[in-house]
């Protein structure tokens, strides 16, 4: 499945009407019925339902839902921000039908206090937000602020129509007040903002409604790929019966410094559990003796940060099929010089993470010197440091930031976090749907670096490796949560769960 931006969804709506001849009233009817069905599923028997209807098609969907609920025996009330006569044709027609049925309608008058009006209507078993949908960016203003605030305080199940009011459909950003839904019924295809924080939290459970658009039309959407199952990502390379270690790739992981040697172990163990044939860890001279033999399967080499790359690093690259760089390196000048020289020398697929990115603080263009397929894996703080901005700016539009950086630097960007986003320099985008709060522990990113490095070393192209690796990492987090709980999971638990995830 794909997720779409609001402009693309409007094009799909228009194409369904113009090319296929599906009347807009039919699409609205199907949308409203889907909302009503969502309410029926969540209310046991009959109940009292309030529908908040705004000025556009979202409000029209609300009137349809109210009609179906009334026909199903529910007591309904519509609180509208506009008179039916002030709506567009389809929404106005459905508002008129609702009124002709003699059902209760309350229209906010100019100057009325919306919260007080809503509070005076009594208690409801469900409240449906059909105010704005995809039709507004930025702060929503009055009367919507007061309506949303009062609705959030009220008891009863909260159902949003298409997109919760106050959430930007394209980014998930909520710059002001926003409707807190228990379930969001979104039409045709998910909107991007419903899958990214904080929009995903405001949306609650996401139900994608079939409103009668032809499947072929929905498949035309460029959209954003959703990585929601192993069927949605590339498969692990085959392992032939006559395979031997040298045919399954050799990863060089440059990681670890005094006090951060664990990062190298986490990445190395993850790479081996993912299936790479060989993994060599090149680490700070002060860490080598501590790492030697800790994981017998890993080869360990020492590497002084002030070394001469042509004498010490380049020989290490011989025979390797991919390079992963950054976990636990530190950000001293020597580490920065080492990273820059390795990147400039680039001769094999590369993953850059953690301190491999932090050394470019405010100088992201330094990464544009990569001459090989490269994946960078910043979390929001690292991305902010890389761009010389703040985390809030990064989080306000994660897909936009990731896609701009990918295009500017010519690298694949994996912007980690809830709803990890992936951006290819050629414009392709993806959102990972796997994952767990159990991954919010130090070292989880080092495990992802090892997974991605292993996939590159095994011969996958960078975009395929990024999609499979990120989904696999998220799935491992889910398995860790199931075994150890959200709070008890540790990054060191993750590598040993990789085989179980791959078995799926």
N, C-alpha and C positions, 0 to 999 in steps of 0.2 A: 504494500500500500504506500501511497505518497501522501504527504501533507502539502497544502497549497497556501500561497499568500492570498490576501483578500481580493486584490485586483485580478488574479488569475481565476478565482472562483466566480467573480462577476462575469468574466469572459465566458466561462463554462455555462453559467446561467443563460447568458445572452445567446450563445451558440445552440443550446438546447431549444430555446424558443424559436430562433430564426432558421437554423438548419433543419432541425427535426420537427418543427411545428408543434412542440409541446407548449401549451398555453401557460403563461406565468401563474394563472390561477390554479392550474393542476399542481405545479411545483409547490406553491404555497399551501395547498390543501394537504399534500403528502407530508410537508414539513410540520404543519400544525398537528396532524394526526399522530405523527411520531412523538411529538412532545406530550400529547395527551396520553399516549400509551405508556410513556415513561412515568408519568404521574400515577396512572392506574396500577402499574407494577409495584409502586412503592407505597401505596396507600391500601390498607387492608379494608376492603369493603368501601363504603361511601365516606365522603369527607367534604370539607369546605376548602375551596381553592381560590386563591387570589392570583390574577394574572395582571402584571404590570406591562402596559402596552405603550410603546413609543411611536415615533412619527413615520417610520419607514416600513420596509417589508418585514423586519423583525417583529414589529407590532402587528402586522397582518397575520403572521404565523401565530401570534398570541391569541388573536380573535378566533382563528380556526380551532386552536387547542381548547379554548373556552367552550366553543360550541359542542365539540365532541365530548368533553367532560360533562357538560350539562345533559347531553343526550344519554350519557352513561349513568346518570343518577347522582352526579356530584352537585353540590351547591357551589356555584361559581360567582365571582365578582370580578369585573374588569375595572382597574384604575388606570386611566389613560392620561397622557400628557397633551394630547391634541384631540379636537373634535373629529369625528369620522369624516366630515366633509373636507377637512384639511389634509387628508392622507392621499397618497398616490392611488391610482385606479384600482389595483388589485387589493391593496390593504383596505381602501375605503369600501369596496364591495363586500369584503368579509365583515367589516365593522357593521355595515348596514344589515347584513343577514343576522348578525348577532342581535342587533337591536330589534329587528322584526320578530325575533323569537321571544321578545319580551324579557330578556335577561338583563340583570342589573349592570349599569355602566355609570361610573363616576369619573367625570373629566375635571382635572385640576384647573381651577380658575387662576387668572393672573393675580399674583400677590398672595395666594394661599400658601400656607406652610405645609409642604408635602409630607413631612414626617408626622405632623399632627393629624393630617387627613388619614394617612395610612393607619396610624395608631388608633384612630377612632372607629375603624372598620371592624374591630374585634379580632378574635383569634382565628388563625387558619391552619389547616393541616398541611398545606403546601403553598408555596409562593413561587410563581413562575416569572422569571426576568425576561421579558420580551421588549426591552426598552431600546437598545442601540445595536446589539449584535456587532457586526464588523464595521459599523458605520462611523466610528469616532476614534481619533488618536488624541493623545494628550489628556489633560484633566477634563473630566466630563462636565463639571459645573452644575448649576442648579437648573431644573429641579431634581436632576438625577443624583447629585450628591446626597441630598436629604432622603430621597426614596431608597437609595441603596443602603444608606446607614440604618434607616428604620427597618428595612427588610432583613438586614443581617442580624439585627437585635431580636427580631420576632422569632417565635418558635415555629416549628413545622419544617418539612422537607423543602430544600431550596433547589429549584431546577432552572438552569440557564438555557436560553434558546440561542443556539449557534455559538455565541461567545459571551461570557459574563460581561455585563456592563462595567466599564472602567478598565478592562484588560485590552491592550492593543493586540489586534488579531495577528499582526505580522511579527511581533517580537516577544509577546508575553509580558511586556513591561506594564506595570500599573502605577502611573505617576501620581495618582490620588486615591480616592475611594473606589472600591471595586466590589461587586457582588460576589459573595462567598457561596458558591454552589456546592451542593452535594453531588449533583450530576449535571453534566452539560450535554445536551443533545445537539450535535453539530451536523450540518447538512451536506450530504454528498461525499465530502472528503474532510479530514481533520484540517483545521487551520493551524499554521505553524506555531502561533503564539500559545496554543493550548497544550503544547508539548514541552515548552521551555519555562523555567522559573522566571517570575513567580506565577505566571499564567496557569501552569499546570496545577498548582496548589489551589488557585481560585476556581478552577474548572471542576475539581473533584473527579468523580468517575466520568470517563468520556464514552459517550454512546454515539456512534456514527450512523446517521439515519439514511436509508435509501429513499430518496424522494423522486425516483423515477427517471433519473438521468441515464441515458444509454451507457452501458459499460465501455463501449468503444470510445465514447467522448471522455469519460473519466480517465481512461488510459492514455489519452493524448496529453494530459497535464504534464508539464515539465516538472513542476513541484520540487519537493525535497524528499529523498528516499527515507523511509522509516526502516530502521534495522530492528525488527521486532521478533525475529525468530532466526534459527539457523538456516531456514529456507530462504531468508532475505539477504543472506551474506554469502560471499564466495566460499567454496569448500576448501578444506585443508588439502595441500598437494598429496597425491597418491604416494604410498610407500611401497615400492615394488618388492616382490618376493626376494629378489637378489640384491636388495639395498644393503649398503654398508655405510659407515659413519661419514666417509668423505663425500658420498653422494647426497647426504641429507643436510649439507651446509655446515659452515664453520663461522660462528659469530664471535667478533671481538667486542667485548664490553669494556669501555674505559670508564671506570667509576670508582668511587670510594676515596676517602682521605681520612686522616686521623680524626676520630670521633664520629665518622660517618661510613665506616667500613661495611655496616649492615646493608647499605644501599646496593653495594656490589653483589653481596650474597643473594639478596632478594631478586635482583635482575637476572643473575646467572641461573639460579634455581628455576625461575619462571621460564627462561629460554629452554632449558633442558626438558622440563615437563611439557613444553609445547611441542617438542619433537626435533629440535635441531640436533644434528649429528655430533657436533663439537662446539664447545664454548670456552673461550679463553677470556679471563678477566685480567685486564691490565690496570693495576691500582697503584696508589701512592706507595713509595718505598717504605713509609712508616706503617703501612697496613699489611704488606705482603705476608709477613711471618704469621700474623694473626689469622689470615684467611686460608693459608696453606693447609689443606687437609680437612677444613671444616665441612666442605662438600667434596667428597673424593672425586666426583665426576667432573669437577671444574679444574681447568688448568689455570694457574695464577702466575702472572708476570709482574715484576715491579716496574714502575715508570716514574721517574723524577719529573716534577712539573716544570723544572727549568732545563729540561733535556734539550738536545738538538734533534728535532723531528726526523731529519734525514738519517741520523745515526741510531735513534732509539725507537721512534714510532713507526717509520716506514717499514723497517724489517718486520715489525709485528703484524703489519697488514698482509704480508705475504701468505698466500693460501687461504685467506679469509674471504667469505662471500658477502658479508654485511658487517656494519659497524654500528654500535649503539654507544651514545656518548652523553655523559652529564650527571647521572645520579650521584650525589654526595661528593662532587669534585671540589666544592668550595668556590669562592669567587675572588681569590687573590689574583694579583696581576699575572703571576706565572700560569695559573689555571686558565686565565683568559687568553694569554698568548698561545698556550697549547691548543685550546679549542679553535681559535682562529686559524692556526696553521694547519690543523687537521682538516677543517672545513675547506680551506683553500686548496689543499692537496687532493681533496675528494676523488676517490677512484672506485667506490662501491656504494651500494644503497646504504642510507644513513638514517638513524633515529637520533634526534636531539631532544633532550629532556632536562628538566630541573636546572642545575647550575650550568649546564651547557647553554641554556637560554639566559640565565641570570647574568652571565658575564657580558651580555649585549644590552644591559640595562639602558633604555632610552635610545638605543642604536640598532633598531631592528634590521636596518638595511645591511648590517654585517652578515646576516644570514643569507642575503641574496647572492653571496659568492659561492654558495653550494652549487657544484657542477654535476651532481648526481641526483637520482631520485631520493628525496628527503622527506621525512615525516617529522614535524615538531609537535610536542605534546604539552603545551603549557596549561596549567590551571589558571583561573581568572587572575590571581595575584601575579603570576609570572607573566601573563599576557600584558597586564597593566604595566609592569616594570619594563617589559620589552618595548612597549609603545610610548612610555613616558607619560602615562595617564593614570587614572584611578580605577579601582575594581568596579565601582558603581557604573562607570561609563561602559566598561566591557560587558557587564551583566545586563545593561539596559537593552542591548540588541546583539546577542551572542552570535547569531548567524551572520549578521552584517559585518561584525568585526572580524570573524574568522574568514569570511569570503574575501574581504578587502586585503587582509594580511596574506592569504594564499596567493591572490593575484599579484600583489606587489612584490612578494619575495620569490615567487615561483616554487613554493613548497606546499606539501599537503599539511593542513592544519588540523590537529585534533585538540579542540578546546574542551578540556575536561570539566566535569561537574555534573550536577543533576541535569539530565538531558544533554549528554556530551554531543557536541556538534562536530562534523567533519566537513572540511572544505577543500576542494581540488582547485588548482590554478585555472583549470579549464571551465570553471563555473559550476561543476557538479557539487551538490550538497547532500548531506545525510544527517539524520538525528538518531542517536542510539537510544532504544527504548529499554534495554536491559540495564540492571544496576541496582544498588541497594545503599542505604545510609551506612551499612556495615563497612563500605569502602572508605568512609571518612576517617581514616587512620593513617598516620605517617607510614610511608613505605608502599602504599598501594600503587602510587604512580611508578615506582621503581619496578614493580611487577609488570605493569603494562609495558614499560620500556623493554623488558626482557621478552615478553610475548611478541611485540612488534618486531624486535630485532631478529628473533628466531624465524618468524614468517618471511621476512626479507631474505634471510640467509638461506632459507629453504627454496627460494626461487620465486616467490610471489611478487607481483608488481606492487608498487607502493600503495595505490588506491585500494586494491583488493586486500592487501595486508592490513591496511588501516581499518577497513570495514569489518573484516573478520576478527582482528585483534581486539578492537574496542568492544564489539558485541560479546566476544568470548570473556573478556575481562569483566564486563558487567554481569554476565551469567555466573561467573565464578563468585562474584560478590553476593549474588542471590543464594548460591549454595552455601557460602560461608554464613550468611544470616540464618539459613535454615538449621545449620549445625551448631553454631556458637552464639547466635543471637546478634542483634544490632550492636549492642554495647561490647560483647565479649569477643568479637572477631578481631583478629590481628592480621597485618599484612603478611606475616610469616606463615599464616594458615593457608594463604591463597595458592601458592604454587602447587601444593599437593592436591588441590581440588581441580586443577586444570584438566587432568585426564578424564575425570568424570564428566566435566562439561563437554569435552571433545567427543566423548562417547555418545552424546546425544545427537 
